[in-house]
Amino acid sequence: MRLLLLAVLCSLSAAGVAAASSAGTAGGTPAAGGNLAASGALTASNSEEARWQQFARNVRIVRDNWGIAHIYGKSDADAVFGTIYAQAEDDFGRIEHNYLNGLGILAQAEGEPAIYSDLRQRLFIDPRRLQQDYRSSPAWLKALLVAWSDGLNYFLSKHPQVTPKVIHHFEPWMALCFTEGSIGGDIETIDLDKLREFYGAAQPEPPARTVNSRMLASPAATASATAAATATAAATEFTEPPPSGSNGFAIAPSRSASGHALLWINPHTSYYFRSELQMVSEQGLNVYGAVTWGQFFVYQGFNAHNGWMHTSAGGDAIDEYAETLIRKPDGLYYRYGTASRKLQTGKIIIAFKQGEGYGHREFTVYRSHHGPIVRAENGRWIAIKLLQDPVPALEQSYLRTKTTDYASFRKTQEMRTDTSNNTVYADADGTIAYFHGNFIPKRDPKFDFTRPVDGSDPATEWRGPHALEDTITLLNPGTGWIQNTNNWPFSAAGAASPKRENYPAYMWTKGENPRGIHAVEVLQNIHGVTLDSLIAAGYDSRLTAFDVLLPPLFKDFDGLAANDPRRASLEEPIKALRSWDRRTAADSVPTALAVFWGQELINRKGPEARAEHEPVYDYLLGHLTSAERIESLVAAIARLQHDFGRWQTPWGEINRYQRLTDDIVQPFDDAKPSLPVGFAPGNWGALASFDSPYPRNTRKIYGSVGNSFVAAVEFGPVIHAKAIMSGGESGDPASPHFTDQALMFTQGRFRDVLFSLQDVQAHAERTYHP
């Protein structure tokens, strides 16, 4: 407690130095993070120790034969205590990492490289405000927050060999910094490079004179932008991150063999981002699924009545405003309507690990009423607006796990705090449903909110959230199925899909993608669905993107002059691609050739796509020349020959699964054992996604993002489900559950989910109190 108090006091002290207009902060952000690692673990008070012991007596943890924890408690708070304790047993490091990131104090563990991610977080996260939110929380939620922190602190007291990097004592309010289980929350949509350019070595320069329509970018931004452009031009591999997201399918009783609804849960995340567990209490909680490390609610999963699968890229819930600044004798203002408003300023001090001690960086940060300034663009400063309402957000995330039917589930959706998710739903009553987004602000549709809008125009303001019934939803479509693959909602149920013309453009943010096309192809002909056939559908191996990309390449090759030397060298590769069934497989040579060719196309067109604010995979379809397609194939062949000795290399010799350590960022080594994988990146239409960010520093490609926790669930009087997860439940390389699911994972073979108490006890490996 003393160390945490030190952090808050540092924040308040620094806040006193900052401008009064923002109470020492920009957007309520803490002016300093404090050093939470000043000494060793703290001694629990007598009352705290008594709570720990009471929780421990009320909680029973059963580890099944896969190491998966099934937590049973008298109350929901007991289940939360046991859940976070069991998570900490499996991987405390990932829990702490998520809260270092969430609180904006990651640099205290990782040093200077994390300074700007901390700054980005602290533009929004204020410990004092989170403590106020905790104190005003409803009693039931406050009890869960206390149980959460008690579970972590009890774990640390019982495991002195575990040394936290920074946080030696968890407080209940800390859970409010991380309330939604998506990989990469709304705050992380802010471009770190541009934030660094703006708030970099030289602080942003205010205008030297009054300006009416534009604002000069800071010298730091200009210098950094030049360096970034040079680096981009010199890059040999475009470093566009693989798209995050997921696949969710719901099957109506009319399409199932049993007459019950089914749900496909297939998040695409970085591997080991979530644990798998079950939470049960005598207060009606009985939920199973994927829990993001450090959280106490099942993010994607099911209970005895219904299930939910979240995908990302729903309605637009984040907007940027270009502010026109004016210098006045008493400071900076920005134009708004016919008047001007004072630009708020504040100080944020970021502590970072430096040798055996800590260094500090102080930033002067800026904020308009729209939100914090995050970059400069076209001579104006850009503010970002997003929803920050942690208590209702955490309530919604938790309460959905206790819903019992569509009506109660929809009631949680009415809370409208979920800003980043679509939801595919199915239940034991046979209902299937879809929600495209959840919190979607009302706006004037005449503006293009995909780009910064004019912050001086009051007509661009949000006008409150749309009512749920006004957003894009589906309920029991006549086609008998629903799908979302981070694509638009207008193919979600085939002919029964919502109609694009009925909604403003800001209610959807992404267009169609190859996985969406693939999902429709698979689902429109599916009948008599079982768990096994649903899994087969979710792993269908076609790469639909090449249906569009390859025919022009074949035409380009056929058009080469007879004496063109490339004709002879490309004849065999083109023949292999022509005869390919466009299905990915470990023994497929054409799969390797096509994927390497596709990556070469991305390397060439990626910077253009980024400049046009388009997904690079969409950009390829209309912006490739004949020469670019041919030369990219030549380069792909050369790369394969260089790395593997021949271009005729089966995909599984290249595409591998490897887990060596529990590092947050996995190291890979061509000299160490790995497993072949026949799956492919989702960008090319693979439903079962297996991908690795570029550039890579190994010859082989090692998957680190894609299918993670995957489950097929059949609802009815009794729940039946099968699942698999990447590698294993435990983060300890010495544990038998570190990679016990790895071979099955690489082959798409699932295990039975143990949901009933009888099944759990029949497969119990260990039963204990925390």
C-alpha positions as a printed Julia matrix, in Angstrom:
770×3 Matrix{Float64}:
   0.0     0.0     0.0
   2.82    2.44    0.87
   4.35    2.13   -2.59
   1.06    2.74   -4.3
   0.43    5.77   -2.1
   3.84    7.05   -3.18
   2.73    6.82   -6.81
  -0.44    8.77   -6.17
   1.36   11.41   -4.09
   3.91   11.84   -6.87
   1.05   12.32   -9.29
  -0.63   14.91   -7.11
   2.64   16.73   -6.46
   3.47   16.97  -10.14
  -0.09   17.99  -10.87
   0.38   21.06   -8.72
   3.06   22.27  -11.1
   0.79   21.95  -14.15
  -1.63   24.47  -15.51
  -4.71   24.94  -13.39
  -6.93   24.74  -16.44
  -6.5    20.98  -16.5
  -5.92   20.35  -12.8
  -2.37   19.29  -13.55
  -3.32   16.83  -16.23
  -4.28   16.55  -19.86
  -7.63   14.86  -19.98
  -7.33   13.98  -16.31
  -4.12   12.05  -16.83
  -1.68   11.6   -13.99
   1.29   13.86  -14.14
   3.56   11.09  -12.89
   3.35    7.37  -12.62
   5.37    6.95   -9.5
   7.72    4.03   -8.9
   5.81    0.98   -7.78
   8.96   -1.09   -7.52
  10.75    0.77   -4.76
  10.98   -2.22   -2.45
   9.93   -5.82   -2.05
   6.5    -7.3    -1.45
   4.38   -5.67    1.2
   3.14   -7.28    4.36
  -0.6    -7.79    4.45
  -2.67   -6.14    7.15
  -4.54   -8.36    9.56
  -7.88   -7.55    7.9
  -6.48   -8.26    4.46
  -5.01  -11.56    5.62
  -8.34  -12.53    7.13
 -10.11  -11.85    3.83
  -7.56  -13.95    1.96
  -8.08  -16.89    4.24
 -11.85  -16.66    4.0
 -11.72  -16.55    0.22
  -9.33  -19.49    0.12
 -11.64  -21.59    2.29
 -14.59  -20.82    0.03
 -12.79  -21.62   -3.24
 -11.99  -24.98   -4.78
  -9.87  -25.25   -7.93
  -9.95  -28.39  -10.04
  -7.26  -28.74  -12.69
  -8.29  -31.15  -15.42
  -5.97  -33.37  -17.44
  -5.1   -30.44  -19.72
  -4.2   -28.21  -16.79
  -7.31  -26.08  -17.33
  -8.67  -24.56  -14.12
 -12.3   -25.03  -13.09
 -13.0   -22.66  -10.21
 -15.87  -23.26   -7.78
 -16.89  -20.71   -5.15
 -19.81  -19.94   -2.89
 -20.16  -16.39   -4.2
 -19.22  -14.64   -7.42
 -16.49  -12.86   -5.46
 -15.1   -16.25   -4.41
 -15.02  -17.32   -8.06
 -13.23  -14.11   -9.03
 -10.65  -14.63   -6.27
 -10.03  -18.19   -7.42
  -9.97  -17.23  -11.09
  -7.26  -14.61  -10.76
  -5.29  -16.84   -8.39
  -5.38  -19.69  -10.92
  -4.4   -17.31  -13.73
  -1.45  -16.11  -11.68
  -0.36  -19.72  -11.16
  -0.35  -20.2   -14.92
   1.3   -16.95  -15.98
   1.72  -14.1   -13.51
   4.1   -12.33  -15.9
   1.4   -11.78  -18.51
  -1.01  -10.5   -15.88
   1.46   -7.94  -14.61
   2.42   -6.95  -18.16
  -1.21   -6.17  -19.02
  -1.57   -3.9   -16.0
   1.78   -2.2   -16.52
   0.51   -1.4   -19.97
  -3.0    -0.49  -18.79
  -1.75    1.86  -16.07
   0.86    3.43  -18.34
   3.89    2.34  -16.29
   5.39   -0.26  -18.65
   8.59    1.76  -19.03
   9.34    1.12  -15.36
   9.88   -2.49  -16.4
  11.06   -2.19  -19.99
  12.96    1.1   -20.03
  13.01    3.87  -22.6
  11.46    1.91  -25.51
   8.13    1.91  -23.65
   8.05    5.64  -22.85
   5.67    6.59  -25.63
   3.29    3.7   -25.11
   3.09    4.87  -21.49
   2.52    8.44  -22.62
  -0.26    7.3   -24.94
  -1.96    5.4   -22.12
  -1.57    8.23  -19.64
  -3.29   10.69  -21.95
  -6.43    8.86  -20.79
  -5.68    6.88  -17.61
  -5.67    8.75  -14.29
  -5.2     6.7   -11.08
  -7.03    9.32   -9.04
 -10.06    9.14  -11.3
  -9.99    5.33  -11.24
  -9.94    5.42   -7.44
 -12.95    7.73   -7.46
 -14.71    5.41   -9.88
 -13.97    2.47   -7.59
 -15.35    4.26   -4.55
 -18.57    5.09   -6.4
 -18.99    1.62   -7.93
 -22.05   -0.46   -7.03
 -21.5    -2.71   -4.03
 -21.59   -5.94   -6.05
 -18.86   -4.73   -8.42
 -16.77   -3.34   -5.6
 -16.84   -6.78   -3.96
 -15.51   -8.35   -7.17
 -12.76   -5.73   -7.48
 -11.63   -6.43   -3.91
 -11.67  -10.17   -4.62
  -9.59   -9.58   -7.75
  -6.84   -7.67   -5.94
  -6.96  -10.05   -2.97
  -6.47  -13.03   -5.28
  -3.33  -11.51   -6.81
  -1.87  -10.36   -3.5
  -2.6   -13.71   -1.89
  -0.84  -15.44   -4.78
   2.25  -13.26   -4.3
   2.24  -13.96   -0.56
   2.13  -17.71   -1.24
   4.77  -17.64   -3.99
   7.74  -15.58   -2.78
   9.8   -17.0    -5.65
   7.69  -14.94   -8.06
   9.2   -11.48   -8.32
   6.99   -8.8    -9.86
   8.78   -6.37  -12.15
   6.96   -3.32  -10.79
   3.61   -3.97   -9.07
   4.21   -5.66   -5.72
   0.74   -4.96   -4.39
  -2.48   -4.75   -6.39
  -5.31   -2.4    -5.47
  -8.97   -2.94   -6.41
  -9.2     0.2    -8.56
  -6.4    -1.01  -10.83
  -8.77   -3.44  -12.56
 -10.65   -0.43  -13.96
  -7.77    0.44  -16.3
  -8.4    -2.73  -18.32
 -12.09   -3.46  -18.68
 -12.52   -4.84  -22.19
 -10.8    -8.02  -23.28
  -9.88   -7.19  -26.9
  -6.29   -7.34  -28.03
  -5.31   -3.72  -28.46
  -7.94   -1.44  -26.92
  -9.2     1.85  -28.3
  -6.27    3.81  -26.87
  -3.87    1.6   -28.81
  -5.37    2.74  -32.11
  -3.31    5.93  -31.68
  -0.23    5.73  -33.9
   2.82    5.56  -31.63
   5.23    6.78  -34.3
   3.16    9.89  -34.91
   2.72   10.46  -31.18
   6.52   10.21  -30.83
   7.0    12.67  -33.7
   4.67   15.15  -32.05
   5.85   14.87  -28.45
   9.4    13.85  -29.33
  12.85   15.17  -28.44
  11.65   18.73  -29.08
   8.25   19.55  -27.62
   5.58   20.69  -30.09
   6.08   24.32  -31.09
   3.06   26.58  -30.73
   2.53   29.04  -33.58
   4.8    32.06  -33.57
   1.91   34.27  -34.64
  -1.83   34.23  -34.9
  -2.98   31.87  -37.6
  -6.42   31.74  -39.13
  -6.54   28.44  -40.94
  -3.48   26.37  -40.27
  -0.95   25.4   -37.64
   2.71   24.68  -38.29
   3.84   21.22  -37.28
   6.54   21.0   -34.64
  10.23   20.79  -35.64
  10.36   17.41  -33.91
   7.52   16.2   -36.11
   9.15   17.49  -39.28
  12.51   15.87  -38.54
  10.97   12.61  -37.44
   8.67   12.46  -40.45
  11.63   12.89  -42.79
  13.53   10.11  -41.04
  10.47    7.86  -41.09
   9.94    8.44  -44.81
  13.57    7.56  -45.49
  13.3     4.4   -43.42
  10.11    3.37  -45.2
  11.68    3.86  -48.61
  14.64    1.71  -47.59
  12.55   -1.12  -46.15
  12.62   -4.44  -48.0
   9.56   -5.84  -46.24
   6.45   -3.85  -45.53
   5.73   -4.04  -41.82
   1.95   -3.75  -41.93
   0.78   -5.71  -38.87
  -1.45   -8.66  -39.6
  -5.07   -7.64  -39.13
  -6.39   -8.48  -35.71
  -9.78  -10.01  -35.42
 -11.65  -13.26  -35.46
 -14.27  -15.47  -37.03
 -17.66  -16.0   -35.42
 -20.38  -18.28  -36.81
 -23.84  -19.02  -35.4
 -25.91  -21.93  -36.73
 -29.69  -22.01  -36.24
 -31.55  -25.19  -35.24
 -32.89  -25.48  -38.81
 -29.35  -26.11  -40.04
 -28.15  -28.41  -37.24
 -28.35  -32.19  -36.97
 -29.65  -32.08  -33.38
 -32.13  -29.24  -33.77
 -30.03  -27.12  -31.4
 -28.14  -23.9   -32.13
 -24.36  -24.0   -32.47
 -21.65  -21.35  -32.07
 -18.17  -21.12  -33.59
 -15.69  -19.19  -31.41
 -12.49  -18.41  -33.33
 -10.54  -15.36  -32.14
  -7.42  -14.41  -34.07
  -5.02  -12.91  -31.54
  -1.39  -13.1   -30.61
  -0.77  -16.54  -29.17
  -1.02  -17.05  -25.39
  -2.97  -13.78  -25.02
  -5.74  -15.45  -23.03
  -6.18  -18.35  -20.64
  -8.95  -20.93  -20.8
 -10.97  -21.65  -17.65
 -14.36  -22.15  -16.05
 -15.94  -19.99  -13.31
 -18.77  -21.4   -11.14
 -20.5   -19.96   -8.09
 -23.61  -20.66   -6.04
 -24.93  -17.26   -7.17
 -25.75  -18.44  -10.69
 -22.35  -18.1   -12.35
 -21.29  -21.0   -14.59
 -19.24  -19.76  -17.53
 -16.44  -21.22  -19.65
 -14.09  -19.76  -22.22
 -11.22  -17.4   -22.94
 -10.16  -14.94  -20.25
  -7.64  -12.24  -21.09
  -4.74  -12.48  -18.64
  -5.51  -10.44  -15.53
  -9.23  -10.01  -16.1
 -12.01  -11.75  -14.19
 -14.67  -12.22  -16.85
 -14.9   -14.67  -19.73
 -14.41  -12.55  -22.82
 -15.36  -15.1   -25.49
 -17.21  -18.21  -24.4
 -20.46  -19.66  -23.13
 -22.46  -20.51  -20.04
 -25.13  -23.15  -19.53
 -27.64  -21.09  -21.53
 -25.93  -19.06  -24.24
 -22.64  -18.09  -25.83
 -21.0   -15.09  -27.47
 -18.15  -14.58  -29.87
 -16.6   -11.13  -30.29
 -15.01   -9.93  -33.5
 -13.49   -6.5   -34.03
 -13.98   -3.71  -36.6
 -17.59   -2.84  -35.92
 -19.14    0.61  -36.01
 -17.01    3.75  -35.82
 -16.61    4.69  -32.15
 -13.39    6.73  -32.4
 -13.04   10.06  -34.21
 -10.3    12.58  -34.85
 -10.7    16.35  -34.95
  -8.34   18.76  -36.74
  -7.99   21.79  -34.49
  -7.18   25.3   -35.79
  -4.96   27.02  -33.22
  -4.55   30.68  -32.39
  -1.86   32.29  -30.23
  -3.03   34.93  -27.78
  -1.01   36.78  -25.13
  -2.2    34.41  -22.41
  -1.6    31.18  -24.34
  -2.94   28.89  -27.03
  -6.56   28.81  -28.16
  -8.39   26.84  -30.81
 -11.2    27.96  -33.05
 -14.7    26.64  -32.32
 -17.65   28.03  -34.22
 -17.43   31.82  -34.25
 -15.42   31.94  -31.02
 -12.26   30.39  -29.58
 -11.52   28.16  -26.61
  -8.45   27.86  -24.43
  -6.31   24.81  -25.25
  -5.76   22.84  -22.05
  -2.19   21.98  -21.14
  -0.71   19.72  -18.53
   2.39   17.79  -17.49
   2.92   14.06  -17.68
   6.08   12.6   -16.19
   7.03    9.13  -17.35
   9.37    7.14  -15.13
  11.5     4.56  -16.94
  13.96    1.9   -15.93
  17.53    3.1   -16.37
  20.3     0.82  -15.2
  19.69    0.02  -11.54
  17.5     3.05  -11.07
  14.94    5.19  -12.84
  15.04    8.1   -15.23
  12.18   10.48  -15.96
  10.81   12.25  -19.03
   8.5    15.21  -18.64
   6.0    16.03  -21.36
   3.81   19.07  -21.82
   0.61   17.68  -23.29
  -2.33   19.37  -24.93
  -6.06   18.79  -25.06
  -9.13   20.3   -26.66
 -12.67   19.53  -25.53
 -12.64   16.74  -28.13
  -9.76   14.95  -26.44
  -5.95   14.87  -26.21
  -3.77   16.07  -29.09
  -1.99   13.05  -30.54
  -0.24   14.29  -33.7
   0.07   17.01  -36.32
  -1.28   16.61  -39.83
  -1.42   19.05  -42.73
  -0.44   21.9   -40.47
  -3.14   21.29  -37.85
  -3.15   19.53  -34.51
  -5.26   16.37  -34.27
  -7.34   15.56  -31.18
  -8.87   12.14  -30.66
 -12.26   11.4   -29.1
 -13.15    8.0   -27.66
 -15.32    6.62  -24.89
 -13.74    6.18  -21.46
 -16.32    4.9   -18.96
 -14.61    2.08  -17.08
 -17.2     1.15  -14.45
 -20.13    0.57  -16.85
 -17.72   -1.08  -19.29
 -16.59   -3.58  -16.68
 -20.17   -4.13  -15.55
 -21.22   -4.97  -19.1
 -18.25   -7.31  -19.63
 -19.04   -9.23  -16.44
 -22.84   -9.21  -16.52
 -23.04  -10.75  -19.97
 -21.44  -13.9   -18.54
 -24.47  -14.4   -16.26
 -27.19  -13.91  -18.87
 -29.66  -16.74  -19.36
 -31.4   -15.99  -22.66
 -31.52  -13.53  -25.55
 -33.58  -10.98  -23.62
 -31.12  -10.8   -20.72
 -28.16  -10.76  -23.09
 -29.67   -7.92  -25.09
 -30.23   -6.03  -21.84
 -26.46   -6.02  -21.24
 -25.96   -4.81  -24.82
 -28.26   -1.89  -23.97
 -25.5    -0.61  -21.66
 -23.65    0.42  -24.86
 -20.1     0.61  -23.55
 -18.5    -2.0   -25.8
 -16.65    0.16  -28.29
 -14.56   -2.33  -30.25
 -16.61   -5.47  -30.7
 -19.16   -7.1   -32.91
 -20.97   -9.99  -31.24
 -22.18  -13.28  -32.71
 -24.67  -14.95  -30.34
 -26.43  -18.32  -29.93
 -28.45  -19.89  -27.11
 -30.24  -22.99  -25.85
 -33.61  -21.61  -26.94
 -32.43  -21.83  -30.54
 -31.93  -18.09  -30.98
 -29.03  -16.79  -33.06
 -28.24  -13.07  -33.29
 -25.65  -10.53  -34.34
 -24.72   -7.05  -33.11
 -22.47   -4.97  -35.35
 -20.75   -2.8   -32.79
 -22.39   -1.61  -29.59
 -21.45    1.96  -28.66
 -21.89    4.04  -31.83
 -22.2     7.83  -31.49
 -24.78    9.74  -33.5
 -23.15   12.05  -36.05
 -24.02   14.08  -39.1
 -23.51   11.59  -41.96
 -22.52   14.32  -44.41
 -19.02   14.3   -42.87
 -16.36   11.69  -43.59
 -15.47   10.42  -40.14
 -12.88    7.97  -41.5
 -10.51   10.96  -41.6
 -10.04   13.91  -39.23
 -13.02   16.27  -39.35
 -12.92   20.03  -38.79
 -12.8    20.54  -35.05
 -13.95   24.15  -35.42
 -17.31   23.08  -36.85
 -19.87   22.28  -34.11
 -21.82   20.19  -36.64
 -19.15   17.48  -36.34
 -19.89   16.82  -32.66
 -21.23   13.55  -31.29
 -24.91   13.69  -30.37
 -25.1    10.89  -27.85
 -25.05    7.14  -28.58
 -27.39    5.47  -31.03
 -30.1     3.36  -29.46
 -29.34   -0.32  -29.86
 -32.36   -0.83  -32.13
 -30.96    1.77  -34.53
 -27.64   -0.05  -34.96
 -26.98   -2.92  -37.33
 -28.33   -6.14  -35.81
 -29.7    -9.51  -36.87
 -32.1   -11.84  -35.07
 -32.84  -15.35  -36.36
 -32.21  -14.64  -40.06
 -34.12  -16.85  -42.49
 -30.92  -18.29  -43.96
 -30.23  -20.06  -40.65
 -26.67  -18.86  -40.17
 -24.65  -15.77  -39.23
 -20.98  -15.0   -39.82
 -18.54  -12.19  -39.16
 -14.85  -12.15  -40.02
 -14.06   -8.51  -39.18
 -15.79   -7.68  -42.42
 -18.8    -5.53  -43.14
 -22.21   -6.71  -41.89
 -23.84   -6.78  -45.33
 -22.93  -10.41  -45.96
 -23.5   -11.59  -42.39
 -26.44  -13.85  -43.26
 -26.4   -14.17  -47.03
 -29.68  -13.02  -48.58
 -31.01  -12.11  -45.11
 -28.16   -9.69  -44.39
 -28.72   -6.05  -43.42
 -28.9    -3.63  -46.34
 -26.11   -1.11  -46.72
 -28.39    1.7   -47.86
 -30.34    1.59  -44.59
 -27.46    2.79  -42.4
 -25.05    5.74  -42.23
 -21.52    4.94  -43.37
 -20.06    5.38  -39.88
 -22.01    2.35  -38.61
 -19.44    0.08  -40.27
 -15.7     0.61  -40.62
 -14.42   -2.25  -42.79
 -15.45   -3.62  -46.15
 -15.66   -7.22  -47.29
 -12.57   -9.36  -46.87
 -11.39  -12.73  -48.28
 -12.38  -14.53  -45.06
 -15.91  -13.14  -45.32
 -16.24  -14.36  -48.9
 -14.9   -17.73  -47.79
 -17.27  -17.96  -44.81
 -20.32  -17.27  -46.98
 -19.2   -19.94  -49.46
 -18.93  -22.49  -46.67
 -22.03  -21.61  -44.66
 -24.57  -21.12  -47.43
 -24.39  -24.83  -48.29
 -24.1   -26.21  -44.77
 -26.82  -28.57  -43.42
 -27.12  -31.13  -40.65
 -24.38  -29.4   -38.71
 -22.63  -31.23  -35.86
 -19.74  -30.12  -33.71
 -17.35  -31.98  -35.98
 -18.76  -30.57  -39.21
 -18.74  -27.07  -37.71
 -15.04  -27.51  -36.89
 -14.44  -28.73  -40.45
 -16.2   -25.64  -41.79
 -14.1   -23.37  -39.56
 -10.95  -25.03  -40.89
 -11.93  -25.12  -44.57
  -8.61  -24.66  -46.35
  -9.43  -22.56  -49.42
  -7.48  -19.31  -49.88
 -10.11  -17.2   -51.61
  -7.91  -14.12  -52.16
  -5.95  -16.0   -54.82
  -9.14  -16.6   -56.8
  -8.91  -12.89  -57.62
  -5.16  -12.31  -57.6
  -3.91  -15.24  -59.69
  -5.9   -14.99  -62.96
  -4.33  -11.61  -63.9
  -0.89  -13.09  -63.21
  -1.6   -15.97  -65.6
  -2.71  -13.46  -68.23
   0.47  -11.43  -67.67
   2.62  -14.53  -68.13
   0.78  -15.55  -71.29
   1.43  -12.07  -72.65
   5.21  -12.23  -72.23
   7.14  -12.11  -75.49
   8.41  -15.44  -76.77
  12.01  -14.29  -76.32
  11.48  -12.85  -72.85
  13.98  -14.75  -70.63
  11.45  -14.71  -67.78
   9.12  -16.98  -69.73
  11.41  -20.0   -69.35
  12.25  -19.37  -65.7
   8.6   -18.86  -64.73
   7.05  -21.66  -66.76
   7.2   -24.34  -64.05
   6.1   -22.06  -61.19
   3.17  -20.78  -63.26
   2.24  -24.37  -64.14
   2.24  -25.24  -60.41
   0.01  -22.28  -59.59
  -2.4   -23.03  -62.49
  -2.91  -26.6   -61.28
  -3.26  -25.6   -57.62
  -6.69  -26.12  -56.04
  -6.05  -22.99  -53.93
  -6.2   -24.98  -50.73
  -3.51  -24.57  -48.14
  -1.77  -27.71  -46.87
   1.52  -28.65  -45.23
   2.6   -30.68  -48.28
   1.59  -28.03  -50.82
   4.32  -26.36  -52.9
   1.93  -23.93  -54.62
   0.74  -22.65  -51.22
   4.29  -21.58  -50.35
   4.81  -20.01  -53.78
   1.5   -18.11  -53.65
   2.04  -16.79  -50.12
   5.59  -15.64  -50.87
   4.35  -13.97  -54.06
   1.56  -12.28  -52.12
   4.03  -10.97  -49.55
   6.17   -9.51  -52.33
   3.11   -7.69  -53.65
   2.47   -6.3   -50.19
   6.08   -5.14  -49.89
   5.69   -3.19  -53.14
   2.26   -1.67  -52.58
   2.09   -1.39  -48.79
   3.44    2.16  -48.48
   1.01    3.37  -51.16
  -1.9     1.69  -49.42
  -0.98    3.26  -46.11
  -0.75    6.7   -47.72
  -4.26    6.21  -49.12
  -5.6     4.96  -45.75
  -6.63    1.64  -47.3
  -5.97   -1.9   -46.08
  -3.07   -3.12  -48.16
  -4.85   -6.35  -49.07
  -7.76   -4.38  -50.57
  -5.39   -2.01  -52.29
  -3.74   -4.84  -54.2
  -6.9    -5.6   -56.16
  -7.03   -2.38  -58.15
  -3.5    -1.02  -58.15
  -1.16   -3.7   -59.52
   0.52   -3.44  -62.89
   1.49   -6.4   -65.06
   5.16   -5.68  -64.42
   4.62   -5.62  -60.64
   2.88   -8.98  -60.66
   5.56  -10.64  -62.79
   8.52   -9.11  -60.95
   6.99  -10.03  -57.59
   6.81  -13.66  -58.7
  10.44  -13.53  -59.8
  11.36  -12.1   -56.37
   9.3   -14.74  -54.53
  11.05  -17.55  -56.37
  14.44  -16.01  -55.62
  13.53  -15.7   -51.93
  12.46  -19.34  -51.71
  15.61  -20.51  -53.48
  17.8   -18.38  -51.24
  16.19  -19.44  -47.97
  15.41  -23.1   -48.7
  17.61  -24.11  -51.63
  14.72  -24.59  -54.07
  11.46  -22.91  -54.9
   9.67  -26.28  -54.82
   9.5   -26.26  -51.01
   6.34  -27.62  -49.34
   4.54  -25.1   -47.17
   4.91  -27.16  -44.0
   8.71  -27.09  -44.25
   8.49  -23.29  -44.09
   5.43  -22.63  -41.94
   6.11  -23.82  -38.37
   4.87  -23.79  -34.79
   7.45  -23.25  -32.06
   7.17  -22.33  -28.38
  10.47  -22.1   -26.54
   9.88  -19.68  -23.67
   7.11  -17.71  -21.99
   8.45  -14.37  -23.23
   5.72  -11.91  -24.18
   7.42  -11.64  -27.58
   8.42  -15.17  -28.5
  11.97  -15.88  -29.7
  12.28  -18.27  -32.65
  15.21  -20.42  -33.72
  15.57  -22.43  -36.94
  17.99  -24.78  -35.17
  15.46  -25.82  -32.52
  12.5   -28.21  -32.82
   9.27  -27.03  -34.38
   6.11  -28.5   -35.91
   4.84  -28.17  -39.5
   1.61  -26.22  -39.99
  -0.61  -26.36  -43.04
  -2.7   -23.28  -42.2
  -2.06  -19.87  -43.78
  -2.47  -16.17  -42.97
  -6.04  -14.98  -42.75
  -5.28  -12.15  -45.16
  -5.47  -14.63  -48.03
  -8.86  -15.98  -46.94
  -7.75  -18.7   -44.52
 -10.46  -19.2   -41.91
  -8.01  -21.03  -39.66
  -5.41  -18.28  -39.49
  -1.72  -18.84  -38.76
   0.51  -15.85  -39.29
   3.71  -14.13  -38.27
   4.45  -10.4   -38.37
   6.98   -9.18  -40.92
   9.88   -8.65  -41.17
  11.21  -11.88  -39.71
  14.78  -12.76  -38.75
  14.56  -16.51  -39.42
  14.33  -18.44  -42.65
  11.27  -20.35  -41.55
   8.0   -18.65  -40.69
   6.9   -19.18  -37.09
   3.3   -18.46  -36.22
   2.66  -15.95  -33.45
  -0.83  -14.67  -34.26
  -4.04  -16.21  -35.55
  -6.13  -19.05  -34.13
  -5.67  -19.04  -30.36
  -8.5   -20.36  -28.16
 -10.98  -21.96  -30.6
 -14.25  -23.66  -29.62
 -17.35  -25.21  -31.16
 -20.38  -25.22  -28.87
 -23.76  -26.94  -29.19
 -26.55  -25.6   -26.98
 -29.48  -27.57  -25.63
 -30.53  -29.17  -22.33
 -26.89  -30.21  -21.97
 -23.91  -28.24  -23.27
 -21.59  -30.08  -25.64
 -18.39  -28.38  -26.74
 -14.95  -29.03  -28.17
 -11.95  -26.71  -28.06
  -8.26  -26.27  -28.69
  -5.77  -23.57  -27.77
  -2.35  -22.56  -29.01
   0.26  -24.67  -27.24
  -1.02  -25.21  -23.74
  -2.58  -23.61  -20.68
   0.58  -23.07  -18.64
   3.2   -20.4   -19.22
   5.85  -22.43  -17.4
   8.18  -24.22  -19.87
   8.73  -26.91  -17.23
   5.01  -27.69  -17.02
   3.57  -30.66  -18.93
   0.82  -28.24  -20.02
   3.18  -25.8   -21.74
   2.86  -27.47  -25.16
   0.62  -30.49  -24.55
  -1.92  -29.14  -27.08
   0.65  -28.04  -29.66
   0.47  -31.01  -32.04
  -3.34  -31.04  -31.95
  -3.35  -27.28  -32.5
  -1.22  -27.54  -35.63
  -3.51  -30.23  -37.04
  -6.88  -28.72  -36.09
  -7.76  -31.62  -33.76
  -9.99  -30.63  -30.85
 -10.49  -32.01  -27.33
 -13.76  -32.33  -25.45
 -14.59  -29.41  -23.19
 -15.22  -30.51  -19.61
 -18.18  -28.43  -18.47
 -20.3   -30.46  -16.05
 -18.97  -31.05  -12.55
 -19.2   -34.8   -13.14
 -16.99  -34.61  -16.25
 -14.52  -32.29  -14.55
 -14.16  -34.6   -11.55
 -13.77  -37.64  -13.82
 -10.76  -35.99  -15.5
  -9.32  -34.18  -12.48
  -5.56  -33.99  -12.27
  -5.49  -31.96   -9.06
  -8.08  -30.51   -6.64
  -7.08  -27.89   -4.08
  -7.85  -24.69   -2.25
  -5.76  -21.63   -3.2
